[in-house]
Amino acid sequence: MSAISLRLPDSLHNRARILSKQDRISINQFVATAVAEKIAALETEDYLTKRAARASRKKFEEALAQIPDREPDEHDRF
């Protein structure tokens, strides 16, 4: 595990302290979780961008054409 020195504005530090106490976790764990969430969001965006670049409108429409045209089940209706 690595250690880093992090400078935060007082307002962020105070909010992190309050929220970590509410979650009953350390500030270190709170910040590590926040960093992990940000990394996951950025990696997901990157994955979806790359996946969309491989997409084919024709293949999508062909797949949709295979779905039977019928009314939705009762539990799927608004």
Summary of the structure (lengths in Angstrom):
residues: 78
radius of gyration: 22.5
end to end distance: 49.7
largest distance: 59.9
contacts: 119
relative contact order: 0.06
helix: 67%
strand: 0%
